[in-house]
Amino acid sequence: MGFDLDMTLADTRSGIAAVYDQLAERLGVAIDSATVITRLGPPLEYELANWLPPHDVPAAATLFRQLYPEVAVPVHTAMTGAYDAVRAVREAGGRVIVVTGKNLRDATSTVELLGFEVDEIVGSVFGAEKGSALARFGAAAYVGDHVADIEAARAGGAVSVTVATGPYTVGELRDHGADVALADLTEFSAWFGAWN
C-alpha cells in the first residue's frame, strides 16, 4: 500500500506556513502562507513561482529547505486516522511505502518523528512521476489527497484511494476519477478490510 505524506498521513500545514513566513521576512517579499497551505501537493518551486520572479525561485527553494528541518518538522502532526490506516495494512500482512513530493530528508524526518512504521520512503516525485516507485514496490493501491495522486496511482497500476483532507472535496476527487474517495483516513480501515 502506498501513501502520500502531506495532508494524507501528516498534517504539515502549520510547519510549512511557519517556513513560508520566515522566508518572506528574510527575502523581504509578501507571501500569504495561509493561502499557500490550502493548496499543498505540487513541488515547492511551483508554489514559490506564485510569489517570486522566476530567477529568484531556485535560491528561495534552497533557503526554504534549509529552514524546514528546524522550523517545520518539529510541529508536524499525524492526520486523524493515519496510525490506524498504516496499522490496518501491516496487520493484514501488507507493506507500506510513502511516496511524496517532499524531499527525502524531510519526508524521512517527518515519518520518523510521527512514528509511522513504513518499509520505504520515496521523495521529490509528483503526479505520474510517483508511478514508477509504486510499481517497483508492487503497491496495489495508493492513498493521497490530491488529484495528482490519482494520476500517480494510474501510472503505477494501483487502485486510486483518495481522502478529502487536502484541497479537494470527496465529490471533486470522484469527478477526477478516483476509484475510492473517503472523507478522511478514519474511513480507511473499513474500506481496506472489505477490499482486502
RAJONOR-V814262 format. One line per field, one symbol per residue. ss: DSSP state (H for helix, E for strand, - for the rest). A space follows every 50 residues. Layout:
ss=???
This chain:
ss=-EE--E---EE-HHHHHHHHHHHHHHH-----HHHH-------HHHHH-- ---HHHHHHHHHHHHHHHHHH-HHH-EE---HHHHHHHHHH-----EEE- ---HHHHHHHHHHH-----EEE----HHHHHHHHHHH---EEEE--HHHH HHHHH---EEEEE------HHHHHH----EEE--HHHHHHHHHHH-
